[in-house]
């Protein structure tokens, strides 16, 4: 081809096929273009490979046109913004997960042309993956098999559209035996929601042959619909060869107050606590002296972490797994609040209350959670400062309460104590925030601004407000966007920052309202 190009097609016929009506020069240029593309792609000329099977159908409805354009804009902007939050424009990177969650509620499917960008976004941000994969649907799996950059989709499929129904038992069996691990977890979860016993029976058919890490994930899938009928299976799992599987099985059994394991743990725990008189009633404590093989089988870890005594470590695990309802009889008919008010001998109070906090969370016992939390204006010991994720975690205790009660408790806490210790509490409240909670947050931010508080210390709460406040609050917040005079001793420039922050909050709320209108297909002003 090079010689023909140098000499000219009039003097040298190019070694390329000619189409009907095509000149030799045009044929040579076409062949050179094809050769260039092949060279740039680093591929040697070869016979065409087999075409992949067509993508599976997705019967869900398409996005409304305005919502499709919005998703395109959000995906295009996901790499921008930088690390600074100065300015009044909404942060589009934080609006993308909200948009995905809202779209999931409507049951839409992602536009085919935006699937690659959607998967790229989910690859970069793990927090987007469940909602992004649910929106992408079964075609995410199809694309992931063709592109290693998206192989995370093979491990975590977020939708249930492809799960066979009860009228297709053969399809259920085939998917369970031949499907990807993520598809099997999705199948098990869907079956458990539909028929818990059928889901457990399916798991039992392959349990012995599963890998330890897979057995652990399958056990975790039983948590949502846990029922007394699961006890025999979980009792067998206490003898599993994997320590983590045994521990998870013990945790699930202890969440069933009527299980045999819960009864065994209760007997051990009751033997460690008593009600004495010195001269009034006082809780006495005698921790376990040994951790025997039966305790280990029931999930008690024998080796304490660094800095913990063995007796305290074992006692805490027993109290955490023992049914909370049993303490009424042990302590003379007293309810949770009365038990917690009793003095505890020998400085064991913190250890006991920590364990009861964990037990209330594990057993989802709202009565004990209320007693441990206390009243918001004068919170109990459990609300004192504690490391994130510790057993005395107020946010975890709040998750036990009904959503409305949880929001009301946090609203009253903020009204009494401000926002300093409320960030993690706000994170477990339902979205959008209930009106009393939203009002408490805005009032606390307004008070902080008027007091000349260091504005950047509230950026986390302000970010939560942008994501969680009801968009209907935007008009009421307009009055807070004006630049105010800075009080004496205030941080320099704080007035301008607060104004920008409130302007961004109002703009974000209004944009969220527009996004919801676009998704609903309604008119957008």
Secondary structure, DSSP 8 states (H G I E B T S, - for coil): -HHHHHH-TTTS--SS---TT--HHHHHHHHHHHHHHHHHTT-----------------S-B--HHHHHHHHHHHHTTT-S-S---SSS--HHHHHHHHHHHHHHHT-B--GGGHHHHHHHHHH-GGGHHHHHHHHTHHHHHHHTT-GGGTHHHH-----TTS--TT-HHHHHHHHHHS-HHHHHHHHHHHHHH-HHHHHHHHHHHGGGS-HHHHHHHHHHTSTT--GGGHHHHHHHTT-S-HHHHHHHHHHHHTSTTSHHHHHHHHHHHTTEEEEESSSEEEEE---S---HHHHHTT--SS--TT--HHHHHHHHHHHHS-GGGHHHHTTT--HHHHHHSEEGGG-HHHHHHHHHHHHHHHT-HHHHHHHHEETTEE-GGGS---TTSSS-HHHHHTTS-HHHHHHHHHHHHHHH-STT-HHHHHTS-SS--HHHHHHHHHHHHHHHHTT--GGGGHHHHHHHHHHS-GGGHHHHGGG-S-----TT--TTHHHHHHHHHHHHHHHHHHHHHHHHHHHT----
